[in-house]
Amino acid sequence: MLKAIDIALKDMTRSFRSSLALVFMFGMPLLVTGMFYLMFGSASSQGGFNLPRTKVVIANLDMDAPRLQASAKNIPGGIHVHTMSDLVVKVLQSDEISDLLEVSLAQDAASARAGVDNRQAQVAIIIPVDFSRQFADPYGQAVIEFYQDPTLTLGPGIVKSILSQFMDGLSGVKIAVDVAMDQLEVEDYALVGQVVQLFMDTSVIQSDDLAATLLDERLPTKPQKSTHTLVSIVGPIMAGMMIFYAFYTGMASAESILREEEEGTLPRLFTTPTPQAIILSGKFLAVFLTVLVQITVLLIAGLLVFRVDWGNLISVAWVVVGIVFSASSFGIFVNSLLKNTKQGGVIFGGVLTFTGMLGMIRVFAMNSPSTEFLGNTVSLLVPQGWAIRGMLQTMNGVAGTQVLLNTLVMLAWSAVFFIFGVWRFNRRYI
């Protein structure tokens, strides 16, 4: 056993003396991550991560609306209005969300829709003639027509989110009216305004900050530099680069067996009293230890340089074990199939690039719905996909049992690769 450790340490020393190996183990992952960090950091320093203003055209067709009797102090943002339809318009025109919406008015529904069709606006909001009357009617349904450019998603999505949250607030008023009218058992619609006022006097939606009241917290309303946002983008990229080059290191380290065979040092080593099984064990151990050192250094560098929060230490340790074993055993497996180092260049450029990019779909897709299937299913067809999944789980604070399950899958991959690779090398040399 000590002889195997001695062989492993000598192989590791040889690897870490290679400038090219050091560049690919540490330089490339940090360089690529640094480029993204500087790119997003520069955008942030210039008021980055701003959402583009969405052009909205509103056609308020509401007529003969019952007056809203609630006092202005009870309406978010202190808006002064007299009808429910006016309240909708004023909310969308408010200064608090002016960084997100550019609102204009149209005289009728056709003009509003035409504005979207002609690309003069991205969204048209049409308030029907009976909006307030339906709202006041305990049995009515107050609806708003939402008309958008079908080729766009971000802008209309923001408007829909704002409008939905606001309408949810109005639903509370509507429910209060319905309950009150049912209990009174009369159809005295003159009481509607009083019920609305009483509800809004005691409602939790009171706030001087309209944006805080109505907007999803994921939608920034002011340009701001967010270190948390920057790290949330750079962190997964750092994890992806670390895993991509860990598999490269595992394959390059295992290739040293073929290289020593071609140089004649391995056959000479087999002539010594040391059993060939011990020699090969030392070679395999060197691969595992080299990848372990690489992952450890990159984790520390990511924490200190890019302030990446890797998550719970125990969960990270479990994932690191899975990454080290899967990357190392994958390298041993692939090299056991090669006849010489000349074939290694083709394999490195083809197999590693293909499997690495497939595994990193989850990172570069950024949870896009259009690539959800690829990120959650197809990327798990390769060991890199499981490794990246495990790192993202720890960074997102996923429960330890789920992380452990992910690690067990990686260890299963590793067992298959290692057993087959050792069997192939034993047939070749023993």
TIMIKOL-82312 format. One record per residue: x, y, z of N, C-alpha, C in turn. Coordinates in steps of 0.001 Angstrom, whole numbers, plus 500000, padded with zeros to 6 digits. Layout:
XYZXYZXYZ/...
//
This chain:
500825498798500000500000500000500000500862501255500000/501914501243500833502812502400500886503517502603499556/503829501509498892504470501608497581503530502263496571/502246501917496650501272502520495738501142504019495998/501146504419497268501072505851497603502306506584497095/503490505932497231504726506550496759504675506770495244/504154505793494495504022505941493042503040507052492712/501949507116493470500943508152493228501526509543493456/502288509722494514502871511035494804503866511449493727/504630510502493210505580510820492135504840511240490862/503753510557490555502969510934489376502331512311489554/501841512590490764501259513896491024502291515007490896/503489514749491410504569515744491302504874516041489843/504884515000489032505144515188487609504034516013486952/502799515763487358501673516506486777501722517978487151/501994518261488416501969519644488881503205520430488456/504202519749487912505365520444487357505131520867485909/504065520365485315503760520705483924502986522020483868/503540523009483185502872524310483066501547524173482329/501536523333481287500312523152480514499217522523481378/499608521556482204498621520917483073498059521913484080/498910522759484633498457523750485607497493524747484973/497768525106483719496881526051483022495491525456482871/495426524185482479494114523574482270493430523205483588/494213522930484620493612522573485910493072523790486646/493836524879486636493468526041487442493260527318486617/494123527529485627494069528771484869492804528932484056/492453527905483288491292528009482409489973528178483164/489698527368484196488436527580484922488327528978485522/489424529471486115489383530797486725489328531894485670/489998531686484544490003532696483484488622532842482867/487985531728482529486661531783481915485648532395482886/485700531965484143484790532530485144485061534011485339/486339534385485344486700535791485505486169536660484385/486155536123483169485623536883482035484141537180482241/483381536175482676481962536400482954481782537358484129/482635537223485128482538538090486307482762539545485922/483780539788485109484060541158484670482965541681483758/482439540803482898481400541226481967480143541646482708/479674540803483613478464541132484361478731542206485402/479950542204485959480282543244486924480328544606486283/480825544679485037480851545945484315479449546435484021/478580545477483628477193545865483362476524546364484630/476856545710485759476251546121487022476721547499487450/478034547801487226478562549105487624477980550234486804/477414549900485660476790550909484815475274550936485014/474865550420486192473423550348486450472827549147485778/473622548051485725473232546876484967472041546151485539/471679545115484822470548544282485147469237545061485115/469200546138484305467946546886484162467016546141483223/465778546097483589464791545535482689464335546620481716/464187546305480449463752547317479486462327547771479787/462052549051479522460703549569479745459759548965478707/458608548543479183457600547947478319456562548998477960/456300549161476663455312550140476211453910549543476324/453073550219477081451718549748477347450722550819476907/449694550420476181448628551340475786447339550872476462/446648551807477101445442551470477868444233552141477241/443184551363477048441896551902476602440904551725477739/440595552818478430439661552764479552438257553114479036/437451552096478821436111552272478266435036552281479347/435439552217480593434498552126481702433605553364481766/432313553167481873431349554272481899430383554104483067/429879555230483562428874555228484615429311554366485790/430567554536486207431110553694487261430706554202488629/430326553299489545430084553721490929431343554350491503/431185555409492282432342556123492808433002555317493922/434317555383493963435103554717494986435238555666496169/434722555265497328434660556168498452435823556013499419/436734555078499137437857554891500051438762556108500045/439280556458501181440168557607501266441500557301500616/442173558343500151443414558160499394444496557499500216/444488557728501528445561557176502347445497555656502404/444338555070502066444191553631502120444519552957500803/444827553724499771445181553159498479446694553203498346/447354552089497954448797552060497857449347553232497054/450373553872497596451002554979496905450257556285497068/449144556324497814448386557558498009447732558078496755/447335557207495852446729557605494584445312558142494827/444959559234494159443630559836494279442798559443493057/441784558618493278440912558175492192439480558113492716/438533557977491771437130557915492145436443556648491655/437077555920490739436484554682490240437550553590490194/437092552364490142438009551241490082438825551240488786/438209551601487674438937551633486406440021552697486432/439709553859487039440734554901487176441882554426488054/441556553625489060442597553109489939443575552222489170/443039551378488289443903550518487477444841551362486620/444299552384485976445093553235485098446164553976485886/445779554534487038446725555314487836447856554445488384/447523553238488746448557552332489247449607552073488171/449149551784486958450089551492485869450855552734485426/450311553934485692450986555175485331451843555727486468/451870555078487598452534555627488784454048555732488588/454637556680489289456078556909489191456882555726489720/456323555009490706457060553925491328457410552803490364/456615552613489315456919551554488346457184552137486957/457498553417486915457766554056485621459057553547484996/459953552956485817461173552385485257460887551107484485/459694550542484700459331549310484012458336549528482883/457425550486483079456342550663482118456328552072481543/456079552161480247455835553426479559454387553385479067/453518554103479759452076553971479543451532555118478710/450678554791477747449946555785476957448477555368476929/447609556304476550446174556053476541445638556025475121/444620555197474916443951555108473613442465555391473814/441829555888472763440422556261472864439491555057472820/439894554011472136439024552846472027439857551573471942/439180550431472000439860549139471995440595548884470697/439974549281469579440609549035468280441939549767468170/441983550999468658443222551775468600444295551140469479/443895550628470638444856549988471533445447548737470891/444601547911470314445102546701469651445964547051468447/445585548077467713446363548497466544447755548952466951/447861549573468134449172549992468614450110548819468804/449563547690469275450376546483469437450686545861468079/449685545782467231449891545184465909450913545958465087/450970547281465275451914548127464530453257548271465229/453472547504466303454723547525467064454992548877467725/453950549682467930454112550921468669454012550688470175/453470549557470554453373549156471949453539547645472013/453887547169473181454067545733473360452847545079473990/452088545868474741450919545341475439449783546348475349/448577545847475155447372546677475212446487546153476338/446028547073477180445124546721478273443804547432478012/442746546661477912441424547207477567440483546974478740/440043548058479349439101547986480467437698548120479891/436849547116480030435536547123479369434589548165479962/433508548387479226432529549409479592431936549158480974/431694547893481314431005547575482558431946547093483659/433218547463483586434198546958484564433802547299485999/433611548587486284433280548996487658431895548511488069/430971548492487103429626548041487440429650546557487796/430409545768487046430535544353487364431236544152488703/432178545037488982432880544947490260431922545211491415/431033546191491227430090546546492291428988545512492445/428713544759491377427670543751491426428186542513492157/427532542107493257428007540937494004428081539678493153/427309539614492085427289538423491245428009538644489909/428615539811489746429282540121488488430733539683488474/431314539677487298432721539333487124433424540470486397/434315541131487119435071542235486535436321541681485861/436438541877484545437564541337483785438235542460482999/439499542253482677440277543190481873440893542412480719/440792542951479514441391542286478344442876542615478264/443677541574478083445139541713477984445548541286476583/446081542220475795446429541962474388447921542247474221/448696541268473727450149541427473664450708541004472313/451939541443472084452682541013470909453093539561471131/452645538614470307452926537192470543454400536831470411/455205537700469804456628537401469634457453537780470852/456832538412471847457563538880473024457133538098474258/458047537972475207457740537255476452458079538077477695/459262538702477727459721539376478944458841540564479310/458681541510478366457895542705478651456463542395479018/455729541649478166454357541288478531454272540508479831/455286539688480104455281538927481348455348539833482568/456148540902482465456257541861483570454928542564483786/454319543026482704453039543723482815451982542800483402/451961541564482938450970540611483438451180540345484919/452442540267485347452731540039486765452230541195487615/452497542421487167452038543608487910450517543640487966/449895543439486808448434543526486735447780542414487551/448368541220487523447792540093488253447828540350489747/448955540863490236449046541123491666448085542223492086/447925543228491239446996544300491570445557543778491579/445212542971490575443858542433490499443586541462491644/444616540774492106444446539909493274444045540741494489/444654541941494592444277542830495684442836543278495573/442393543596494356440997543989494154440046542830494430/440507541613494209439660540458494483439288540399495954/440238540832496809439926540867498232438779541811498530/438779542958497836437680543906497998436367543288497521/436425542623496369435230542006495793434654540955496739/435527540149497331435065539123498269434412539769499480/435014540866499962434435541561501112433043542082500786/432877542612499572431561543109499149430554541965499097/430963540843498497430060539709498366429602539199499730/430564539056500650430226538546501983429287539508502706/429612540809502610428787541797503298427364541811502755/427207541774501439425881541827500844425076540558501161/425762539413501231425078538177501578424567538216503004/425373538775503901424973538840505306423839539846505519/423856540938504729422808541944504880421481541469504299/421606540517503351420415539952502705419535541030502071/420165542092501589419439543130500851420262543483499628/419622544088498658420339544491497460420502545993497442/421050546515498507421285547950498625422704548255498136/422809548533496854424138548741496280424772550039496747/424014550882497410424604552103497967425594551766499070/425455550536499634426372550128500701427711549638500157/427797549421498848429029548882498274430217549783498576/430058551079498351431157552008498600431589551994500049/430619551888500976430963551851502387431724550575502742/431318549459502142432021548200502390433452548271501870/433604548825500664434945548981500088435814549835500995/435239550954501467436000551847502330436411551142503611/435470550416504244435776549711505480436853548665505255/436760547949504128437758546932503829439146547543503673/439240548618502918440530549228502651441070549956503876/440178550369504789440636550988506035441360549976506917/440996548715506813441580547677507674442450546700506899/442633546939505596443337545972504753444833546037504963/445483544880504763446936544803504893447639545341503663/446872545761502641447536546238501430447922547698501543/447617548336502701447993549724502861449509549852502803/450000550786502052451431551019501941451683552329501227/452750553008501645453150554219500935453999553879499723/454481552654499657455342552227498562454548551334497624/454093551911496530453265551155495584454034549986494991/455315550221494669456104549154494057456231547967495007/456498548240496289456638547151497250455331546406497432/454208547105497268452901546491497461452491545627496284/452752546100495074452188545464493886453162544642493072/454457544851493236455407544195492347455982542940492954/456212541957492110456934540763492505458333541181492900/458839540652494015460150541062494504461271540674493547/460989539790492594462015539407491619462176540440490522/461285541442490461461365542446489414461916543741489998/463189544070489780463737545301490323463104546510489671/462717547498490491462061548680489948463021549830489764/464212549716490342465196550765490211466504550165489742/467274550872488908468580550369488535469432550232489785/470067549082489953470855548892491141471975547918490860/473051548071491612474159547147491523473944546078492576/473801544848492156473475543779493091474580542740493094/475337542693494189476383541691494319475780540301494357/474629540187495023473974538879495105473596538376493716/473064539257492878472689538865491522473910538469490724/475002539215490873476232538915490152476761537545490534/476797537266491836477305535982492306476386534844491871/475070535092491856474133534042491451474317533657489994/474866534569489191475139534264487785476500533613487630/477505534162488306478880533684488150479080532350488861/478375532122489991478548530891490750478330529634489930/477180529494489251476977528303488419477995528173487300/478436529306486744479453529244485689480765528707486255/481146529177487445482354528679488096482235527185488356/481069526743488822480856525314489072480972524511487780/480374525033486707480442524338485433481861524220484897/482621525317484968484007525284484498484862524348485345/484623524366486649485379523498487552485151522030487210/483911521670486969483596520276486668484088519892485274/483930520802484310484383520520482947485873520194482942/486670521015483609488124520803483597488567519738484587/487725519385485559488036518250486431488014516956485620/487062516838484718487004515654483863488173515661482881/488586516833482450489773516911481593490999516434482362/491137516882483608492280516480484425492267514978484666/491084514421484957490992512987485171491453512209483958/491084512670482781491485511965481562492965512176481266/493463513404481464494872513690481189495777512951482161/495381512857483424496195512150484413496255510664484105/495117510091483737495094508667483402495873508387482125/495978509389481249496724509204479997498210509004480266/498669509406481446500082509237481769500477507763481745/499521506860481977499820505429481902500214505053480481/499455505541479501499776505264478098501079505936477691/501291507150478207502509507880477848503755507162478375/503678506671479599504829505956480156505045504628479446/503969504036478949504123502804478167504878503095476883/504552504216476213505228504571474971506674504985475230/506939505615476360508299506054476685509159504918477207/508539503793477558509297502633478034509492502593479534/509044503616480254509248503632481708508309502665482423/507117502484481909506175501578482551506611500120482427/507041499644481234507543498252481156508733498017482079/509627499032482198510770498864483094510306498789484544/509272499549484864508748499528486231508140498168486547/507586497518485526506988496201485737508039495122486003/509302495407485644510369494421485870510892494454487298/510485495455488081510924495561489474510155494559490330/510604494332491559509904493387492452508493493826492825/508179495092492608506836495576492954505802494915492039/504758494291492617503731493656491782503068494661490840/502696494189489659502068495080488685500743495638489206/500016494879489999498750495363490548498979496574491453/500076496557492225500400497696493098500784498908492264/501531498680491198501950499780490329500742500461489700/499845499648489158498649500223488543497768500908489596/497715500355490798496938500987491868497491502372492185/498825502480492190499444503782492430499113504778491324/499107504282490091498760505148488959497315505636489075/496426504716489416495020505095489547494821506064490719/495520505819491826495407506693492994495869508108492666/496896508219491826497395509546491428496316510336490700/495522509641489883494453510322489154493439510897490141/493020510088491125492028510539492100492555511711492930/493794511616493398494341512665494248494553513962493474/494947513853492212495159515056491398493851515810491200/492783515081490891491475515721490720490997516311492044/491254515623493160490845516128494470491527517453494789/492829517542494518493561518792494741493001519907493861/492729519581492602492195520581491677490854521125492169/489936520236492536488612520665492986488718521495494262/489558521075495183489710521801496448490223523210496216/491246523341495379491819524663495094490798525560494409/490054525018493453489077525829492729487907526241493624/487509525380494543486449525756495475486887526924496355/488115526844496852488633527930497694488799529203496881/489309529081495658489482530256494797488143530890494458/487140530075494175485810530606493882485235531369495053/485484530865496265484985531526497471485696532844497724/487020532850497570487808534040497902487797535081496783/487879534636495541487998535572494412486631536066493953/485694535125493768484385535495493215483266535501494253/483611535193495506482649535194496612481469534261496356/481768533119495783480736532127495501480370531398496789/479101531355497101478613530617498262478283529200497816/479161528261498155478984526893497686477915526147498466/477494526674499602476447526024500387476978525331501615/476158524453502169476517523716503381477779522885503164/478701522962504122480006522313503973479883520802503810/479005520180504582478848518723504494478278518327503130/477286519082502674476704518787501362477734518962500251/478544520028500360479600520255499363480594519099499372/480932518617500576481887517512500677481359516267499981/480052515993500156479465514844499475479546514992497960/479239516179497467479282516402496021480706516298495504/481672516826496251483072516754495837483517515294495720/483105514469496663483434513042496583482908512450495285/481659512777494960481082512264493720481808512764492487/482176514057492493482872514633491339484242514003491169/484994513868492257486346513306492180486311511877491662/485416511063492197485358509665491768484865509538490333/483848510320489957483315510186488604484290510720487561/484943511868487837485905512420486881487119511517486726/487616510981487831488804510129487787488508508799487105/487421508168487513487086506863486924486735506999485448/486119508122485064485816508357483658487102508443482843/488099509130483402489388509220482718490052507861482581/490003507045483624490585505698483567489843504850482542/488532504957482528487713504177481601488037504524480151/488064505811479824488299506221478441489700505820477994/490704506033478840492074505697478457492285504198478324/491492503412479026491630501954478889491190501481477505/490406502327476803489938501973475470490916502406474377/491902503244474730492821503788473742494028502879473556/494578502902472344495784502131472068497041502940472326/496965504255472104498135505111472304497675506539472567/498638507415472868498317508802473204497859509604471996/498197509138470790497761509870469600496228509877469499/495613508792469910494155508745469904493562509660470975/494367509974471980493885510801473073493481512193472638/494202512761471683493876514105471219492482514178470630/492132513176469834490808513140469224489742512958470293/490022512078471250489042511808472312488841513046473172/489971513714473535489870514914474374489007515975473695/489265516192472407488533517224471692487097516861471394/486815515558471248485480515131470892484632514726472075/485055513650472748484247513102473835484088514086474982/485205514691475432485130515610476569484294516840476252/484483517388475053483713518579474688482231518266474595/481894517148473959480488516789473789479823516506475138/480427515625475929479818515276477218479825516460478174/480895517275478116480958518443478998479893519464478673/479718519782477394478692520746477002477288520213477275/477107518909477076475808518319477358475490518407478849/476491518169479672476278518250481105476032519656481599/476566520661480892476442522044481341475237522766480764/474333522039480124473109522672479613472385523394480727/472358522785481890471653523361483034472240524716483432/473557524880483255474215526136483632473900527233482635/474099526955481366473955527997480362472508528237479964/471623527295480277470208527517479997469604528486480996/470224528617482199469726529533483233468248529280483525/467866527987483611466485527614483940465461528137482944/465868528299481692464919528732480676463892527635480434/462589527977480385461565526945480176461756526174478884/462291526840477851462459526184476562463506525079476599/464412525113477588465456524098477685465335523287478972/464181523343479604463991522633480873464162521134480693/463641520592479592463758519160479348465218518761479190/465972519547478412467383519230478198468165519310479503/467889520358480283468647520553481514468337519528482575/467087519086482661466686518178483728466713516708483328/466826516435482042466770515048481599467968514662480739/468133515341479616469184514961478672470573515131479282/470795516200480048472121516427480629472501515338481621/471517514624482180471799513569483150472184512253482480/472302512262481157472776511076480448474287510946480531/474960511983481001476416511967481142476771512277482589/477926511795483082478289512025484495478474513499484830/478916514317483842479073515748484115477749516390484502/476651515919483905475346516467484231474983516243485683/475279515051486208475003514764487616475901515581488534/477160515763488109478087516546488925477630517997489038/477227518584487914476755519966487927475448520073488694/474588519092488540473324519084489289473594519096490793/474586518304491222474919518259492633475441519585493158/476313520254492387476851521539492827475749522592492894/474865522618491921473778523588491935472816523320493092/472657522060493449471804521732494589472367522323495878/473662522165496096474260522699497322474209524224497334/474427524846496176474404526303496095473004526858496321/471982526071495983470600526508496165470017526069497498/470848525443498341470387525060499667469424523886499681/469561522992498705468682521814498655468988520902499839/467976520181500325468128519301501480469244518283501273/469922517941502367471065517044502300470754515674501747/469539515175501983469179513850501472469152513819499947/468687514916499332468659514974497873470077515061497308/470942515807497985472339515908497557473013514548497677/472737513842498763473326512519498964472870511553497885/471598511620497526471090510761496461471802511047495152/472043512325494875472754512713493656474172512158493673/474824512212494852476183511687494988476215510177494777/475213509477495286475156508027495101475061507661493625/474327508470492863474246508221491421475624508405490779/476339509467491184477685509685490640478625508540491015/478493508041492238479341506922492656479002505660491872/477733505497491505477347504351490671478005504454489299/477958505659488700478682505896487453480154505514487636/480737505994488725482165505784488971482497504303489068/481659503540489762481921502112489924481956501402488578/481017501735487723480973501116486395482221501474485595/482561502770485562483739503209484810485019502578485363/485155502584486689486400502119487310486575500617487113/485520499850487345485627498395487208485993498017485781/485333498637484810485630498320483410487041498780483038/487418499988483494488746500500483163489858499662483757/489734499286485024490750498438485665490821497079484978/489672496531484630489652495241483930490394495326482608/490192496402481874490868496573480587492372496728480767/492787497540481733494228497733481961494880496447482472/494171495695483319494738494439483806494931493444482675/493985493386481771494131492505480617495302492949479743/495591494227479762496638494777478879498039494554479452/498167494645480778499501494617481348499770493408482235/498740492759482733498982491678483684498692490323483021/
//
